[in-house]
Structures are given as C-alpha cells and as structure tokens.
Amino acid sequence: MIMENISRAFCQRESWQMLGYCAVCEQAVPLQVDWHYSDRRMINFRERFVCPLCELNARQRLCADIVSFVVRGRSAQAIYLYEQTTPFYRKLYHQLKQRNAAISIKGSEYLGMDKIAGQIYNDIRHEDAQNMTFSDEQFDVVVSNDVFEHVPDVQAALRESCRVLKRGGVMIFSIPFYVGHDISSQRVKLDEGKPIFIKSPMYHGNPVDENGSLVFHDFGWDFLKFCREAGFSDAYMMDCYDPLKGYISELFSLFIAGKQS
Ligand SMILES: [Zn+2]
C-alpha cells in the first residue's frame, strides 16, 4: 500500500517534496506534498502533489493530461471549460494553443444570481451551468473540475452539458465521489432560493468568491445513471494510477461521458 507507506514515512513532517513528472509542464519537478485537506492520517492524494511551476494539484494535472490526450492529433476543435480564472484554465489554454493555434477554447465562471448569462464582467464570462447560453452542439470537448457538486439542479446541468456537445463529443470531469455509496445524497435543498440544510454546510474554494461555494450533493455511483438520463450515450469512471506523475491513490478517478456520434 504505497499510500499508507508514504503517509507513515512522512507523518512527522509538515511538508516535503517528491520528484515526479508534470504532464502539463512536460518536465521533471519536485511535487509539493503536505497535510492540507487531510485528516493527518492519510495524505489527500487527490488535492496535493502540487507542481511548483503550474500550481496544479494531482487531480487537476490528471484532468489536463486526459484532455490533452483526447485533443492531441485532431484538427481544430472547440473546447469549453467550466472555469476561466484559474491556473488550470490558463495552463491548459496555453498548452493546447501552443500545439494547435486553431483550437477554440472558451471558459466561464458562475458570478452570481444578479448577473446575465453570456455577458462579460471584468473579462470574465458569466454562465449558469443549469441554463447556458451556448448553441446546441457547439463543443467537441467539455471539461469540468469539481463543479457539479455545487449546482442545485445537477440533472439540468448535465442535460445542458450534453446539449452543447457535438455528436461524438465527450465531457471529461471530476467530482468529489463517495465510492462506497450507490446513491447520491443532497446536502442542501433550495426553497424559493433559500437553502434548507439536510446535512451540515460544506464549502469548497471558489476563485471568484472568497466565501467559497456551497456543496449541494454528495455523489455516488448513480451519477453515471444521471449522465445517461441527461442524454449521454455512455458514462464511466477511469481509475488512474501513475506514481511518477503523482496519481497515486487507488481511488484517483476521473469521469468520461460521451455523446452518441
Ligand atoms: Zn506543472
């Protein structure tokens, strides 16, 4: 169990480095590891192993790695990311544009209920994942990093992501995932816009809101069924393991949902 051995070996230290390879920077780097976002018994392998150059953690680098793999070698494509102000967006934009200047890359953030979807605010495009302003079948690839747990009506968001994908397109996404849960559960419901808490409030970091983003859902295996019900022809989880790149946990997963060609 490499995870437990690593955790045990370094449990007296606050932070350390492990030499690895960043697929985004395409070079060997000392990956940064510490106890943030952990219970201090097991490192949070998903959120740490941060590359000092691109600042992406293991989860984000894996996603960028898979997106680059999917896009590589194809002609001009259109890509949409559910983010725009993050290091992930900037690094992936730079990497994909360098390889193919003709590629189209759009991103957006959710800026609040008072904003108009599709409008630009201080160079940031506002979109509501539940009701996006993009055309039908506009994108070849849609990329979402830990977004859907923050969307009140996640089925509506999945229908929208399928709608904006071209036939044969794919959505590549990560979600906080409870591998032992068959059924997803809601942490919060909205009643006329007001939150009704079913579980204790939980927030994740938000690049455009210092108060963070409220978590509405704890997802289990039925998320794959949600994808199929939303119109995707298939949806599956990829379990990824590559210690050199810092993808170490056996629960280190990324999801793919495809639209029928
Ligand atoms: Zn890097």
Boltz pocket constraint, residues with backbone or C-beta under 6 A from the ligand:
constraints:
  - pocket:
      binder: B
      contacts: [[A, 22], [A, 23], [A, 24], [A, 25], [A, 26], [A, 29], [A, 51], [A, 52], [A, 53], [A, 54], [A, 55], [A, 56]]
      max_distance: 6.0
